[in-house]
Amino acid sequence: MICLEFHTTLQKAKEHHPNINDPDASTRFQEIGTAYEILSDSQTREIYDEHGLEGLAKGYGGPSGGPDAADLFAGFFAGSGFSFMFDGPRTSRPRRGEDSVIPYDVALEDLYNGKHVKMNMEKEIVCGVCRGSGARGNAKPKPCIKCDGKGWTITTTPMGHSVYGQSRAICTECQGAGEKLREKDRCKKCKGKKTVKEKKRLEIFIEKGMTDQQRIVLTGEGDQLPDAPAGDVIFVLKLQPHSSFERSGNDLLAKVKITLSEALLGFSRILLTHLDGRGIEVTTPPGKIIQPKDTIVLRGEGMPHYKNQDLKGDLYVIFDVEFPDTNWALSVDKEALERLLPPKRPDLEPRPAVVDAPEFEEADSADSAFSAFQFGADDDEEAWTDEDSDDMNHPDCQTQ
C-alpha cells in the first residue's frame, strides 16, 4: 500500500491542481498522476522497481538494479513539503552469482603464437551438506527482528525546507534475506552462509590475433548462489610492452639499427628474430642508399587476424643509421676517405658582408628542446604574443 503523509491534504491538492495562473502546475499535476498510475498497478510497479522508467518504456525484463519506486515519488514531490514512504515487502531475487574479473598479463608472443594457460582458482559453491539452505537438518529460519522480515529498513534523510526523503536500505542484520537462522540451527559446514569455498583448476586458450583488453569468458565458472545461475570467470588480457616490436591493429613495427657502411653500400643479413623464433633476412637492392628513418614493409609478416589466422598483417621496419664514433674518425685515413665520400658543401653564396665564428658546444637534442618549447607555447596562450596584432589600435599612416 502507498502511504503519503500530507502536512495539509487540501492545501497540497489545491497547490498542484492545474490553474491558469501557474504554467507549471499542469505539468506537476500530470507527473503526480503518472506516478500514481505506475505505482498503483502491481505489474507496472514491479517493472519500475526492477528496471526504472526505461524498463516501462521498452516493456521488457532484465537484470535488477533500477531505481527504487520511492525515488520516483521523491522527484515528483520534491519541494512539496511532505514526506513519503512505501509499505509492503519488496522481493529480492538474486539473478546470478558474482562474476570474477581477472586481469591477465600477456606477452606479444602469446598473442602471435597462441597459448594454453592452466591455473588453480578458488570460488564459492553451494554447500553440499545443507544444499544451499544454510540450515542444519530441518531447521527453519526465523523472520528477522530488525526489519520484520521485509529485508529492508527505512532511512529518513532531511532534504531542507521541512522536506524529508525516505528510502529503503538493505537490512544489515539479515543482509536483505528477511529471515535469519539461529546460531544453533546453522549448517556446520557452511556456518549458515549457504556456500563454501572450493578450489578448481581452470584452463583458458589465448587465440592467435587476440588483442589488448580482450575478454575471455568462462561461462558458469564463477561464484554460485542457491537457486540462481553461477557467475562467469572473465579474464581480461593485458599486453605487456615488447623490447623489439610495437603493435598497431594487425600490423607490427620494428626499429632496426644499421651501420653507416650498410646504409651506403647495402647489406644482406638477418635483421631481427620474429615472434615465432624465425630469423627475418633482408637484402637491399644494389645501389640503394638508406637514409635515417627510412621504412620498408614486409607484407604478411604482421599479426595473425583473429578468427582468420590464415591472414596476417604487415611488418614495418624503420632503419636507424649508426654513425662511427670519435675513435674511428681518429684512426681512419681522412684523405682517402674524403676521396671516396661525396664532396663537402661550399660556403653560402652570396657571401654575407659580416661573418662571425662563435664557439659552440654539444647539446643533447635540438629537436626535443624545440618540441618542449613549442608545447609550452600551446599550454600558455600568452607565450607567443604578437605586439603588432591586428586587435591593437594603431595610428593611421598618412602621406604628407
C-alpha positions as CSV (number, residue, x, y, z in Angstrom):
1,M,0.0,0.0,0.0
2,I,1.2,3.5,-0.8
3,C,1.1,5.8,2.3
4,L,1.5,9.5,1.8
5,E,1.9,11.7,4.9
6,F,0.4,15.0,3.9
7,H,1.0,18.0,6.0
8,T,-2.2,19.6,4.7
9,T,-4.0,17.5,2.2
10,L,-6.4,20.1,0.9
11,Q,-3.6,22.7,0.6
12,K,-1.4,20.4,-1.5
13,A,-4.3,19.3,-3.8
14,K,-5.0,23.0,-4.5
15,E,-1.3,23.7,-5.0
16,H,-0.8,21.0,-7.6
17,H,-4.2,21.3,-9.4
18,P,-3.8,22.9,-12.8
19,N,-4.7,26.6,-12.9
20,I,-4.2,29.3,-15.4
21,N,-2.0,31.4,-13.1
22,D,0.7,28.8,-12.8
23,P,2.1,27.4,-16.2
24,D,4.0,24.6,-14.4
25,A,1.1,23.4,-12.3
26,S,-0.4,21.3,-15.0
27,T,2.9,19.6,-15.6
28,R,3.4,18.8,-12.0
29,F,-0.2,17.5,-11.7
30,Q,0.3,15.2,-14.7
31,E,3.6,13.9,-13.2
32,I,1.9,13.0,-9.9
33,G,-0.9,11.3,-11.9
34,T,1.6,9.3,-13.9
35,A,3.4,8.2,-10.7
36,Y,0.2,7.1,-9.2
37,E,-0.8,5.1,-12.3
38,I,2.6,3.3,-12.3
39,L,2.7,2.5,-8.6
40,S,-0.9,1.6,-8.1
41,D,-0.6,-1.3,-10.5
42,S,1.4,-4.2,-9.2
43,Q,2.8,-5.2,-12.6
44,T,4.0,-1.8,-13.6
45,R,5.3,-1.1,-10.2
46,E,7.4,-4.3,-10.3
47,I,8.8,-3.4,-13.7
48,Y,9.7,0.0,-12.4
49,D,11.3,-1.3,-9.3
50,E,13.5,-3.6,-11.4
51,H,14.3,-1.5,-14.5
52,G,13.2,2.1,-13.9
53,L,11.3,4.2,-16.4
54,E,13.4,2.8,-19.3
55,G,12.0,-0.6,-18.5
56,L,8.4,0.6,-18.6
57,A,9.1,2.3,-22.0
58,K,10.6,-0.8,-23.5
59,G,8.4,-3.3,-21.8
60,Y,11.0,-6.0,-21.1
61,G,12.5,-7.7,-18.1
62,G,16.2,-7.9,-17.3
63,P,18.7,-7.6,-14.5
64,S,17.8,-5.8,-11.4
65,G,19.4,-2.5,-10.4
66,G,16.8,0.1,-11.5
67,P,15.9,3.0,-9.1
68,D,13.6,2.3,-6.2
69,A,9.9,3.4,-6.7
70,A,10.4,5.8,-3.8
71,D,13.0,7.6,-5.8
72,L,10.3,8.4,-8.5
73,F,8.0,9.9,-5.9
74,A,10.9,11.8,-4.4
75,G,11.5,13.5,-7.7
76,F,7.8,14.2,-8.3
77,F,7.1,15.6,-4.8
78,A,10.4,17.4,-4.3
79,G,9.7,20.7,-2.5
80,S,6.1,19.8,-1.8
81,G,6.6,19.9,2.0
82,F,5.6,16.3,2.8
83,S,7.5,13.1,3.2
84,F,6.6,9.7,1.8
85,M,7.3,6.0,2.1
86,F,6.2,2.7,0.5
87,D,4.9,0.0,2.7
88,G,4.9,-3.7,1.8
89,P,7.6,-6.3,1.1
90,R,10.0,-6.0,-1.9
91,T,11.1,-9.2,-3.4
92,S,14.8,-9.8,-3.5
93,R,15.6,-12.3,-6.3
94,P,19.3,-12.9,-6.9
95,R,19.8,-13.1,-10.6
96,R,23.1,-14.9,-10.7
97,G,26.4,-15.3,-8.9
98,E,29.1,-12.7,-8.9
99,D,31.4,-12.5,-12.0
100,S,35.1,-12.8,-11.3
101,V,37.1,-10.3,-13.5
102,I,40.8,-11.2,-13.6
103,P,43.4,-9.1,-15.4
104,Y,46.0,-11.4,-17.1
105,D,49.3,-10.2,-18.4
106,V,50.3,-11.5,-21.8
107,A,53.4,-11.1,-24.0
108,L,53.2,-10.2,-27.7
109,E,54.5,-13.7,-28.4
110,D,51.4,-15.1,-26.7
111,L,49.1,-13.2,-29.0
112,Y,51.1,-14.1,-32.1
113,N,51.5,-17.8,-31.4
114,G,48.5,-18.6,-29.1
115,K,48.9,-20.1,-25.7
116,H,47.2,-22.6,-23.3
117,V,47.1,-21.5,-19.7
118,K,46.1,-23.7,-16.7
119,M,45.6,-22.2,-13.2
120,N,44.1,-23.1,-9.9
121,M,41.3,-20.8,-8.6
122,E,39.1,-20.6,-5.6
123,K,35.4,-19.9,-5.9
124,E,32.1,-20.1,-3.9
125,I,29.9,-23.2,-4.5
126,V,26.6,-24.2,-3.0
127,C,27.1,-26.1,0.2
128,G,26.6,-29.8,-0.4
129,V,25.6,-30.6,3.1
130,C,22.6,-28.2,3.5
131,R,22.1,-27.9,-0.3
132,G,22.2,-24.1,0.0
133,S,19.7,-23.7,2.8
134,G,22.3,-22.7,5.4
135,A,20.3,-24.7,8.0
136,R,21.1,-27.9,9.9
137,G,18.7,-30.7,9.4
138,N,15.1,-29.5,9.1
139,A,15.7,-26.2,10.9
140,K,13.8,-23.2,9.5
141,P,15.0,-19.6,9.6
142,K,13.0,-17.1,11.7
143,P,11.9,-13.7,10.5
144,C,14.5,-11.0,11.1
145,I,13.6,-8.9,14.1
146,K,15.3,-5.8,12.9
147,C,13.4,-5.5,9.6
148,D,10.3,-7.6,10.5
149,G,11.0,-10.0,7.7
150,K,11.0,-7.4,4.9
151,G,14.7,-7.5,4.2
152,W,15.0,-3.7,4.3
153,T,14.7,-0.9,6.7
154,I,13.6,2.7,6.3
155,T,16.1,5.5,6.4
156,T,15.0,9.2,6.6
157,T,17.1,11.9,5.1
158,P,16.5,15.7,5.6
159,M,16.2,17.5,2.2
160,G,15.8,21.0,3.5
161,H,12.7,23.3,3.9
162,S,10.9,20.8,6.2
163,V,11.1,18.1,3.5
164,Y,12.3,14.6,4.3
165,G,13.1,11.8,1.9
166,Q,12.6,8.2,3.0
167,S,14.3,5.4,1.2
168,R,14.9,1.7,1.8
169,A,18.2,0.2,2.7
170,I,19.2,-3.4,2.9
171,C,18.9,-4.8,6.4
172,T,22.3,-5.1,7.9
173,E,21.2,-7.9,10.2
174,C,19.8,-10.4,7.7
175,Q,21.6,-8.9,4.6
176,G,18.3,-8.4,2.8
177,A,17.0,-12.0,3.2
178,G,14.2,-11.1,5.6
179,E,15.0,-14.1,7.7
180,K,17.8,-15.4,9.8
181,L,18.9,-18.7,11.3
182,R,19.7,-19.0,15.0
183,E,23.3,-19.9,15.8
184,K,22.4,-23.5,16.8
185,D,20.4,-24.1,13.7
186,R,23.1,-23.2,11.2
187,C,24.8,-25.8,9.0
188,K,28.1,-26.9,10.5
189,K,30.0,-26.9,7.2
190,C,29.0,-23.5,5.7
191,K,28.1,-21.9,9.1
192,G,24.8,-20.7,7.6
193,K,26.4,-18.9,4.7
194,K,24.9,-21.4,2.2
195,T,28.1,-21.6,0.2
196,V,31.6,-22.9,0.7
197,K,34.9,-22.3,-1.0
198,E,36.2,-24.8,-3.5
199,K,39.5,-24.9,-5.5
200,K,39.2,-25.7,-9.1
201,R,41.7,-26.0,-12.0
202,L,40.7,-23.8,-14.9
203,E,42.1,-23.7,-18.4
204,I,42.0,-20.9,-21.0
205,F,43.2,-20.7,-24.5
206,I,44.7,-17.4,-25.8
207,E,43.9,-17.5,-29.5
208,K,46.2,-16.1,-32.2
209,G,45.5,-12.5,-33.1
210,M,43.7,-11.6,-29.8
211,T,44.2,-8.0,-28.7
212,D,45.0,-6.0,-25.6
213,Q,42.0,-5.7,-23.2
214,Q,40.2,-8.6,-25.0
215,R,38.0,-10.7,-22.7
216,I,38.0,-14.5,-22.4
217,V,34.8,-15.6,-20.7
218,L,34.4,-19.0,-18.9
219,T,30.6,-19.2,-18.6
220,G,29.3,-20.6,-15.3
221,E,32.7,-21.0,-13.7
222,G,32.2,-18.1,-11.2
223,D,30.7,-18.0,-7.8
224,Q,27.5,-19.9,-7.2
225,L,24.3,-18.8,-5.3
226,P,21.4,-21.1,-4.1
227,D,18.6,-21.2,-6.7
228,A,20.5,-19.0,-9.2
229,P,22.9,-19.5,-12.1
230,A,26.6,-19.3,-11.3
231,G,28.6,-16.2,-12.4
232,D,31.3,-16.2,-15.0
233,V,35.1,-16.0,-14.8
234,I,36.3,-13.3,-17.1
235,F,40.0,-12.9,-18.0
236,V,41.0,-9.5,-19.4
237,L,44.2,-9.7,-21.4
238,K,46.7,-7.0,-20.6
239,L,49.5,-6.7,-23.2
240,Q,53.0,-6.0,-21.8
241,P,55.5,-3.7,-23.7
242,H,57.8,-5.6,-26.0
243,S,61.5,-4.9,-26.4
244,S,61.6,-5.2,-30.2
245,F,58.1,-4.8,-31.6
246,E,55.1,-2.5,-31.4
247,R,51.6,-3.5,-32.5
248,S,49.0,-1.4,-34.3
249,G,45.9,-3.5,-35.2
250,N,47.2,-6.4,-37.2
251,D,50.4,-4.7,-38.2
252,L,53.8,-4.7,-36.4
253,L,56.5,-2.1,-36.2
254,A,60.2,-2.8,-35.5
255,K,63.2,-0.4,-35.3
256,V,66.5,-1.8,-36.6
257,K,69.9,-0.3,-36.3
258,I,72.3,-0.5,-39.3
259,T,75.8,0.9,-39.7
260,L,76.9,3.7,-41.9
261,S,78.6,1.3,-44.3
262,E,75.4,-0.7,-44.5
263,A,73.4,2.5,-45.2
264,L,75.8,3.5,-48.0
265,L,76.8,0.1,-49.5
266,G,73.7,-2.0,-48.7
267,F,73.6,-5.3,-46.8
268,S,72.2,-8.8,-46.8
269,R,71.7,-10.2,-43.3
270,I,69.2,-11.3,-40.7
271,L,67.8,-8.1,-39.3
272,L,65.7,-9.5,-36.4
273,T,64.1,-12.5,-34.8
274,H,60.4,-12.7,-35.2
275,L,57.8,-13.5,-32.5
276,D,57.7,-17.2,-33.5
277,G,61.6,-17.5,-33.4
278,R,62.2,-17.2,-37.2
279,G,65.0,-15.1,-38.4
280,I,64.0,-12.4,-40.9
281,E,66.6,-11.8,-43.6
282,V,66.6,-8.7,-45.8
283,T,68.8,-7.9,-48.8
284,T,68.8,-4.3,-50.1
285,P,68.8,-3.6,-53.8
286,P,72.2,-2.8,-55.4
287,G,73.0,0.9,-55.3
288,K,70.2,1.7,-52.7
289,I,71.3,4.2,-50.1
290,I,69.3,4.1,-46.9
291,Q,68.6,7.4,-45.1
292,P,67.9,7.6,-41.4
293,K,64.3,6.8,-40.6
294,D,63.7,5.1,-44.0
295,T,61.0,2.5,-43.7
296,I,60.4,-0.8,-45.5
297,V,57.3,-3.1,-45.3
298,L,57.3,-6.9,-45.2
299,R,53.9,-8.0,-46.4
300,G,52.3,-10.8,-44.5
301,E,54.8,-10.7,-41.6
302,G,52.5,-8.9,-39.1
303,M,50.0,-10.3,-36.6
304,P,47.6,-13.1,-37.4
305,H,44.0,-12.0,-37.9
306,Y,41.8,-13.1,-35.0
307,K,39.4,-15.8,-36.1
308,N,41.1,-15.8,-39.5
309,Q,44.6,-16.9,-38.8
310,D,45.5,-17.6,-42.4
311,L,45.7,-13.9,-42.9
312,K,48.4,-11.7,-41.4
313,G,49.1,-8.0,-41.3
314,D,52.3,-6.4,-42.3
315,L,55.6,-5.8,-40.6
316,Y,57.1,-2.3,-40.9
317,V,60.8,-1.8,-40.3
318,I,62.3,1.6,-39.6
319,F,66.1,2.0,-40.0
320,D,68.2,3.9,-37.6
321,V,71.7,4.6,-39.0
322,E,74.5,4.4,-36.5
323,F,77.4,6.8,-37.3
324,P,81.0,5.9,-36.3
325,D,82.4,7.2,-33.0
326,T,85.3,9.6,-32.4
327,N,87.9,6.8,-32.1
328,W,87.1,5.6,-35.6
329,A,87.4,9.1,-37.0
330,L,90.9,9.5,-35.4
331,S,92.1,6.2,-36.8
332,V,90.9,6.4,-40.4
333,D,92.8,7.8,-43.3
334,K,90.9,11.0,-43.8
335,E,92.3,11.9,-47.2
336,A,91.5,8.5,-48.6
337,L,88.0,8.7,-47.0
338,E,87.4,12.2,-48.4
339,R,88.2,11.0,-51.9
340,L,85.5,8.3,-51.5
341,L,82.8,10.3,-50.0
342,P,80.7,13.0,-51.7
343,P,82.3,16.5,-51.7
344,K,81.7,18.9,-48.9
345,R,79.3,21.7,-49.4
346,P,80.8,25.2,-50.2
347,D,80.2,28.4,-48.3
348,L,76.9,30.2,-48.8
349,E,76.6,32.3,-51.9
350,P,76.5,35.2,-52.0
351,R,78.8,35.5,-49.0
352,P,77.4,37.8,-46.2
353,A,79.2,41.1,-45.7
354,V,79.8,40.2,-42.0
355,V,80.8,36.7,-40.8
356,D,81.1,35.7,-37.2
357,A,82.6,32.4,-35.8
358,P,81.0,31.9,-32.4
359,E,82.1,29.0,-30.2
360,F,79.8,26.0,-29.9
361,E,79.2,23.2,-27.5
362,E,77.3,19.9,-27.8
363,A,73.7,19.6,-26.9
364,D,71.6,16.6,-26.1
365,S,68.9,17.1,-28.7
366,A,67.8,20.3,-30.5
367,D,64.6,18.6,-31.7
368,S,63.5,17.8,-28.1
369,A,64.4,21.2,-26.9
370,F,62.3,23.0,-29.6
371,S,59.5,20.5,-29.1
372,A,59.3,21.3,-25.4
373,F,59.4,25.0,-26.2
374,Q,56.6,24.6,-28.7
375,F,54.4,22.5,-26.3
376,G,55.0,25.2,-23.7
377,A,53.6,27.8,-26.1
378,D,50.5,25.6,-26.6
379,D,49.8,25.3,-22.9
380,D,50.2,29.1,-22.4
381,E,48.3,31.1,-25.0
382,E,50.3,34.2,-24.0
383,A,53.7,32.5,-24.6
384,W,53.6,33.9,-28.1
385,T,52.2,37.4,-28.1
386,D,52.3,39.5,-31.2
387,E,52.7,43.1,-30.2
388,D,51.7,44.1,-33.7
389,S,48.4,42.2,-33.5
390,D,45.5,43.4,-35.6
391,D,43.5,43.6,-32.4
392,M,45.6,46.6,-31.2
393,N,44.8,50.1,-32.2
394,H,47.4,51.7,-34.4
395,P,47.5,55.2,-35.7
396,D,46.9,55.5,-39.4
397,C,49.9,56.4,-41.6
398,Q,49.2,59.2,-43.9
399,T,51.3,60.6,-46.7
400,Q,52.0,64.3,-46.4
